[in-house]
Amino acid sequence: MFDKPVRTGDTAQRERHADCIAAIAQTRSREAFAELFAFYAPRLKSYMLRLGASDGEAEELAQDVMVSLWRKADLYDRKQASVSTWLFRIARNRRIDAQRRQRRPELPADDPILRPPEIEQPDALMAQDQMEEAVRAELLKLPQDQQNLLRAAFYEGLSHSEIAAAFNLPLGTVKSRIRLAFQKLRGGLHERE
């Protein structure tokens, strides 16, 4: 069941990830956990790095979040949030906890990251889902090379220079293709309005 790859960012993938969590909760499926770990651990680490964690701390926090997924899979409710929303919320909370333990002054008490997330209203969730679907549809209209660069930048968290090295392209080419992809996305989304 869990050996068929799914395209990044689509509805089928979200359902599949929710099914993986259900399999972990019900049968402690290592296969399902391995699939989720392979997909989310690098993204969680990248998120932690963007929040200011060191490389080692980001790795540790990402693994801690994945251990929480394993232990608390039965607490996940697909009706309340997507798997990514649930995991990144756990990650954000782990980062806050780590900051508090280290007693670093970098996070002032009035920092917005310390505020609990507001409960999203159903109409806002529906609008967000519709926007996500529109963006996914427009992404699929882009040339494959632009899609690949956007995935590397936004799903894998690579910098422009890392993308240039990975795709063996000049840095300026990477930047211009990403900029062109954004212009096409923006134009396509404006046409939908």
C-alpha positions, -999 to +999 in steps of 0.1 A: +000+000+000+028+025+009+052+017-020+035+038-047+050+073-050+027+103-049+032+137-065+043+164-041+016+187-028-015+171-043-048+160-026-040+124-031-007+129-012-024+145+017-049+117+019-021+091+016-001+108+044-033+108+066-037+071+058-001+064+068-007+080+102-038+058+105-017+028+097+008+038+123-019+043+149-037+011+142-009-014+133+023+004+141+032+002+104+070+007+101+065+010+063+041+039+067+064+056+092+093+052+069+074+069+041+064+098+063+099+101+078+115+102+043+091+129+032+088+151+063+121+148+082+141+169+057+114+195+054+111+197+092+149+202+095+148+229+069+120+246+088+140+245+120+170+260+103+148+288+090+136+294+126+173+298+136+182+264+150+218+252+144+222+222+120+226+197+149+197+212+168+175+212+137+183+176+130+175+166+166+142+186+167+131+171+134+137+136+147+119+145+179+089+155+159+089+123+140+092+103+172+061+122+184+043+112+153+051+076+160+040+078+196+010+100+192-004+089+158-036+080+174-042+116+184-041+129+148-075+138+133-075+143+096-107+164+099-089+190+120-057+195+100-035+181+072-005+159+083+019+187+074-001+213+094-001+189+124+036+181+122+048+217+116+027+228+145+044+202+167+078+213+153+071+250+160+062+241+196+093+219+200+114+248+188+098+272+213+104+246+241+140+243+231+144+280+232+129+282+266+152+254+279+182+272+266+170+304+281+180+324+251+170+360+250+164+358+212+127+351+216+111+380+234+080+373+254+058+393+230+072+374+199+042+363+177+057+328+175+049+323+212+012+331+207-010+300+203-023+296+168-058+310+162-085+286+154-091+288+117-127+295+106-143+271+082-147+297+055-110+306+058-101+269+055-122+265+024-107+296+008-072+284+017-080+249+001-094+266-030-062+288-033-040+257-028-058+239-055-055+269-079-018+272-072-013+234-078-032+236-110-011+266-122+021+248-111+013+219-134+010+244-163+046+255-159+074+239-180+090+209-162+123+227-156+106+256-138+085+231-118+116+213-107+133+245-096+103+256-076+100+222-059+137+224-050+133+259-036+101+255-017+095+219-010+131+209-003+142+243+011+173+246-011+189+280-016+194+294-051+231+285-050+223+249-038+198+246-067+224+259-092+248+232-080+222+204-079+209+211-114+243+222-128+230+256-139+244+291-135+231+309-105+216+337-127+197+311-147+182+296-116+171+330-103+156+341-136+138+308-141+123+310-106+113+346-112+097+337-145+079+308-129+065+332-103+054+357-130+035+329-148+019+316-116+008+351-106-006+357-141-025+324-141-039+331-106-051+366-116-069+351-146-088+328-123-101+357-102 
